[in-house]
């Protein structure tokens, strides 16, 4: 225990004495305050040390049994190791649903293993200067260094963070341990470092370290990095190039020379400064190296080129992030919080992605290679009319993406991120648009953000909604709830994709109420600026992916239960241990609302915007879905479900531009039909099981502004109750005008008197309408109907 405490005690006393040195300084007369302050500091130091000792004794007693167990495990693990253990780079395998290997992921760490004698001395010195200056003398760990880190961390309240791991500790962590930040992991790391230092020479440890550290872009070890970034052996590197490479392992994602060359260059300069400070290079060498320009090879880095593999890897990376304690976030207070989160996310994502390449994982998925081929063929076939090729990438300009989910388990079975390459193209399919391209969803967002939430809040399929003028509703100061338009049922508004209805319904609910549902379903890029009524029509800052939309619609098909966005069924680590578990399901929508929404969307295919797709001309299994088209036909969508599967389709250009013939009901619907037909081939005819479906319009349901208190004011002196009375009166007037239009001069001898009486009846009812604008609209409708009736000759 004394051995553990002394370095901390000495360090704290030294800092509190102001780091006094042997040089004599002119003594100053101490004031009473100065004496008091000095005594206080010394007493505080004593209290701090005593508290630390007592705390340490307590922790030692508390963790004693754990430390003994960790010590036994560490000794056993290290002592049975061989030099070959530090040369092994284990690939990761990804399997489809039938157990076939989709992809083998392997880093470049085995390009060449460097013995200690082949490692440039510059590299050895660089790592010692920047990572572990006591490397040659420490026992594998540095308690004084740990104490120094704790002191600065406490003094700065966690703002100032310094590294405390020796090179031996880093080696232990890289080879034997995970990246989790816990006391137990740190204890294991220290104990393993101790036994590594006892078993292997310092030269051996440096050799193992240099060959196992990660240099970003799937390069493990100095030689692989040297060949990958500079196209030459490590022995041919200059001092400046060595320092540049040695900058990367500290934070590979941040110092990635491909993505952030300036970050790597800045750390190179720091390393050179540290080497100069330690006397490991001369001033002349420093001056030359710090001014040397760095140019890496253009081909540095590598990417997967398979849509199944890239998606499976994305799912696995995100799961590893979860295991490492990363806290995923889907709502943000402001844009700064979103940007900060994205920065942390990107760095952690890259770190865990890199680990997959040599982690020796076996990743099992629900991906069906036969389905994958069918979806790819469907996308290629429907879009084959457009042969324009993008010069920069060599791929087709008009693109698409498809994601298919098995409704029985909520998992992705096939995912297509774009069209197959043109004949003769060597372009790698590195962009998987199905989960990487965020696009405006158009009206396919309405069931998720507007209408299913509405069904949770008092609306029914038969509720009357108003097709208001959206351009008027967008004007500053206009309250959308006070606007009037053509009345229709909610069911009809969905079937015909009426924008004015969606806008006013979301105004009644609030954007926060609507968007909460897709945030609960882990839509990744919903930002504070999206909380406007434009979201009702798909107006989002970043947009959504087909993977997200498929998961959202799958939740509707599963009675409102969201089961995540993944294709994973199992992940086994290099030791064969299962580390994967499905996430807990989330009730994203009330079952009654979800079932009713599916029933309503059936009408989109039989009576509405997707009728011309002709689903029932070839199929007998029930289907439901929604079309979506963005402004100027830049994006086309179709998202739909059958009892068996959910499929989401997007079509458009990578750089958005108009395509006159692009609508949700055109190419996207055709692709969806082909894909879904292929997926359900051989399955028996099925209908939706919707046990929770709501009545079309219950006896006590409000037709107008459901779920709102009648006393709530929409504007000064005008309440929700007034709005309902006005529009119920409007419905009655419309019925009378319809009766007027049905009369005939040929059969009614009192025709003129009767239409005049009906007009007077409407006029009497009109006096009870409180909203002047709505009253004026009704008056206009009455005058027009009367004029038409009076002019009738038969």
C-alpha positions, 0 to 999 in steps of 0.5 A, spaced: 500 500 500 505 504 501 508 503 494 501 505 491 501 511 496 508 514 496 508 517 489 501 520 489 503 523 496 510 526 493 506 529 487 501 532 491 505 536 496 510 538 490 504 541 487 502 544 493 509 547 495 509 550 488 514 546 485 520 549 489 526 548 486 533 549 489 534 556 486 534 561 492 529 567 491 529 573 495 524 572 501 518 576 502 515 578 509 509 574 510 503 577 512 498 574 517 493 572 511 499 569 508 501 565 514 494 563 515 493 561 507 500 557 508 498 553 514 491 552 511 494 549 505 498 544 509 493 542 513 488 541 507 494 537 504 495 533 510 487 532 510 487 530 502 493 525 503 489 522 509 483 521 506 486 518 500 490 513 504 483 511 508 479 511 501 485 507 498 485 502 504 477 502 503 477 500 496 483 496 497 479 492 502 473 492 498 476 490 491 481 485 494 477 479 492 477 482 485 484 484 485 486 477 487 482 474 481 484 479 476 491 478 478 490 470 477 487 471 470 492 476 468 498 472 470 495 466 467 493 470 460 500 473 459 504 467 461 501 462 456 502 467 451 507 466 445 510 471 440 505 468 435 499 471 439 502 478 437 502 477 430 495 474 429 490 479 425 483 475 425 479 477 420 471 478 421 466 474 417 459 476 415 454 471 414 447 471 410 441 468 413 443 461 410 450 461 413 453 463 407 459 468 407 457 475 405 464 478 406 470 477 409 473 483 413 481 483 414 485 489 415 492 490 412 496 489 419 499 482 416 502 486 410 509 485 413 511 484 421 517 488 423 522 485 428 525 490 433 531 491 429 527 493 423 523 498 426 526 505 425 529 508 431 526 515 429 519 511 430 521 508 437 523 515 439 517 518 437 513 513 441 517 514 447 517 521 447 509 522 446 506 516 449 511 513 455 517 517 457 519 512 462 518 506 458 525 503 458 525 504 466 518 503 468 515 496 470 509 496 465 505 501 469 506 508 471 503 510 478 506 517 478 503 518 471 496 516 474 496 520 480 498 526 475 492 525 471 488 524 477 490 531 480 489 535 473 482 532 472 480 533 479 483 540 479 480 542 472 473 539 474 474 534 468 476 539 463 483 537 462 485 530 461 492 527 460 493 520 458 496 515 463 497 509 459 504 506 458 506 503 452 505 496 455 498 498 458 496 500 451 499 493 448 495 490 454 489 493 452 489 492 444 491 485 445 487 482 451 481 488 453 476 492 450 475 499 450 470 500 455 472 505 461 471 502 468 475 501 474 475 493 473 478 494 466 484 499 468 486 494 474 486 488 469 490 493 464 495 494 469 496 487 472 497 485 465 502 490 463 506 488 470 506 481 467 508 483 460 514 487 463 516 481 467 515 476 461 518 480 455 524 484 454 522 492 453 525 491 445 519 485 445 514 490 447 516 495 443 516 490 437 509 488 439 506 495 440 509 498 433 506 492 429 499 492 433 497 499 433 492 502 429 493 507 424 486 508 421 483 506 414 484 499 416 492 499 417 495 495 423 502 496 424 507 501 422 509 497 416 502 497 413 501 504 414 507 506 411 506 502 405 499 504 405 500 512 406 507 513 402 508 507 398 514 505 401 517 501 407 518 504 414 525 503 413 525 508 407 521 514 411 524 520 413 523 523 420 518 527 418 514 522 415 515 517 421 512 523 426 506 524 422 505 516 422 506 516 429 501 521 430 495 517 428 494 511 433 493 516 439 486 518 436 485 514 429 479 517 427 481 524 429 488 524 426 486 520 420 490 523 414 485 522 409 480 525 412 483 530 417 490 531 414 491 538 418 490 534 425 495 529 423 500 534 421 499 538 428 500 532 432 506 531 428 509 537 430 508 536 437 511 529 437 517 533 433 517 538 439 517 532 444 523 529 441 527 535 441 525 536 448 527 529 450 534 530 446 532 525 441 533 529 435 537 535 434 535 542 433 537 542 426 533 535 425 527 538 428 527 544 423 528 540 417 522 535 419 517 540 421 518 544 415 517 538 410 511 537 407 507 531 407 503 528 401 500 521 402 498 516 396 491 518 393 489 511 394 490 511 401 484 507 405 479 502 403 471 501 403 467 495 402 463 495 395 457 490 397 450 493 399 449 487 404 456 487 407 456 495 408 449 495 411 451 489 416 457 492 418 453 498 420 449 494 424 454 491 427 458 497 428 452 501 432 451 495 436 459 495 438 458 502 440 452 500 444 456 495 448 462 500 449 457 505 453 456 510 447 449 514 448 445 514 442 441 521 441 435 522 437 433 529 440 437 535 441 436 542 444 439 546 439 443 545 433 450 546 437 448 540 441 446 536 434 453 538 431 457 536 438 453 529 438 455 528 431 462 529 432 462 524 438 458 519 434 463 520 427 469 519 432 466 513 436 463 510 429 470 510 426 473 507 432 469 501 432 468 500 425 476 499 424 476 494 430 471 490 426 477 488 421 481 485 426 477 483 431 475 476 429 468 477 429 462 472 426 456 476 424 450 473 423 444 476 419 437 475 416 440 478 410 437 473 404 441 473 398 436 470 394 431 476 396 437 481 395 438 479 387 431 480 386 430 487 389 437 489 385 434 486 379 427 490 380 431 496 381 435 495 375 429 493 371 425 499 372 430 504 371 433 501 365 430 507 361 435 512 364 442 511 361 445 517 363 452 516 367 456 521 372 463 522 369 466 523 376 463 516 379 462 512 373 455 510 375 448 511 373 446 518 374 438 516 376 439 512 382 434 508 387 434 505 394 430 499 397 429 496 404 425 490 405 423 488 412 420 481 415 414 483 419 415 477 423 421 479 426 422 486 424 429 485 421 432 487 414 432 481 409 434 485 403 437 492 402 439 495 395 443 501 395 443 503 388 443 501 381 448 495 378 454 499 375 454 500 367 457 495 363 465 496 363 465 500 369 470 499 375 466 504 380 466 501 387 459 501 390 461 504 396 455 509 397 449 505 400 443 509 399 439 505 403 442 507 409 447 513 408 443 517 403 438 522 407 432 525 402 426 529 403 420 523 404 415 527 401 408 525 403 410 518 405 412 521 412 404 523 413 402 516 416 408 516 421 408 524 423 401 526 422 395 521 421 397 515 426 399 520 431 392 524 429 388 517 430 391 517 437 389 524 439 381 523 437 381 523 430 378 517 426 378 515 419 371 518 418 373 525 421 372 531 417 379 535 415 379 541 411 383 542 405 386 549 406 390 553 402 398 551 404 401 557 401 396 561 405 397 557 411 405 559 410 404 566 411 407 569 417 402 570 422 396 566 419 393 561 424 392 554 420 387 552 424 382 558 422 383 557 415 377 553 411 377 549 405 374 543 402 372 538 407 373 531 406 374 525 411 381 523 414 381 517 410 380 520 403 385 525 405 390 520 406 388 516 399 389 522 395 395 525 399 391 532 400 397 536 403 392 542 406 389 537 410 395 534 413 398 541 414 392 543 418 391 536 422 399 537 424 397 544 426 392 541 431 396 536 434 403 540 434 410 538 430 413 536 437 407 531 437 408 528 430 415 528 430 416 525 437 414 518 434 420 518 429 425 520 434 422 514 438 423 510 432 431 512 432 430 516 426 437 519 426 437 526 423 431 530 426 434 536 428 430 542 432 429 546 425 424 540 423 419 542 428 415 546 424 408 545 420 412 543 414 414 536 417 407 534 415 409 534 408 416 531 409 420 538 409 425 536 413 432 539 414 436 532 412 431 527 410 430 520 412 433 513 409 429 507 406 432 503 412 428 508 417 422 509 413 421 501 412 422 500 420 417 506 421 412 502 416 414 495 419 412 498 426 405 500 423 404 493 420 406 490 427 400 494 431 405 500 433 411 496 435 418 498 433 423 493 433 429 497 431 433 498 425 438 492 424 439 485 420 443 482 426 441 475 429 448 474 433 455 476 434 460 472 436 467 475 438 474 471 437 473 467 443 466 464 440 462 468 446 455 471 444 455 478 445 449 480 441 442 481 444 436 484 441 433 491 443 427 491 447 421 493 443 418 500 443 410 501 443 411 507 438 404 508 436 397 505 440 395 499 437 388 502 435 391 507 431 397 503 427 391 498 425 387 503 423 392 507 419 394 500 415 386 499 414 386 507 411 392 506 407 389 500 403 385 505 400 391 508 397 392 502 393 385 500 391 382 507 390 388 513 391 394 515 388 397 508 387 391 505 384 394 505 377 400 501 380 395 495 379 397 491 385 390 487 385 391 485 377 396 480 379 396 479 387 391 477 391 394 478 398 392 485 401 397 491 401 397 498 404 402 503 402 403 511 401 406 515 395 411 521 396 413 526 391 417 532 393 417 539 390 419 539 382 419 531 382 426 531 385 425 525 390 420 519 389 417 514 394 413 509 395 413 505 402 408 499 403 406 493 407 403 486 406 402 481 412 409 478 410 413 484 408 415 491 409 418 495 403 420 502 402 423 505 395 426 511 393 428 514 386 432 520 385 439 523 383 444 523 388 445 531 387 437 533 387 434 535 380 428 535 377 425 529 373 419 530 370 416 523 370 418 522 377 412 521 382 411 516 388 406 513 383 410 512 377 417 508 378 417 507 386 411 504 386 413 500 380 419 498 383 415 496 390 410 492 386 416 488 383 420 487 389 414 485 394 411 480 388 418 477 388 418 477 396 411 473 397 412 469 391 410 462 394 406 464 400 399 463 401 394 469 400 393 473 406 389 479 409 391 484 414 390 482 421 387 488 424 384 486 431 385 494 434 382 497 428 377 503 430 370 505 428 370 509 422 366 514 426 364 513 433 358 516 435 361 521 440 367 522 436 368 530 434 368 531 426 372 537 427 379 538 431 378 532 435 381 531 441 381 539 443 377 542 448 371 546 446 373 552 450 380 553 447 381 559 443 383 559 436 383 567 436 381 572 440 373 571 442 373 564 437 374 557 440 374 550 438 367 549 440 365 555 435 369 552 429 366 546 430 359 549 430 361 553 424 363 547 420 357 543 422 353 549 420 357 549 413 356 541 412 348 542 413 348 548 408 352 544 403 347 538 404 341 543 402 345 546 396 346 539 394 338 538 394 337 544 390 342 542 385 338 535 384 331 539 383 329 539 376 324 544 372 321 538 368 318 535 375 317 540 380 312 545 378 314 550 383 321 550 381 323 557 382 319 558 389 323 551 391 330 553 390 328 560 393 326 557 399 332 552 400 336 559 399 333 562 404 334 556 409 341 556 407 341 564 409 338 563 415 343 558 417 349 562 415 347 567 420 349 563 426 356 562 423 361 566 427 368 566 423 367 572 418 372 569 412 368 562 413 361 565 412 364 569 406 366 562 403 359 559 404 355 565 402 359 565 395 358 557 395 350 559 396 350 564 391 354 560 385 349 554 387 343 558 386 345 562 380 347 555 377 340 552 379 336 559 376 339 558 370 337 551 369 332 549 363 331 542 365 
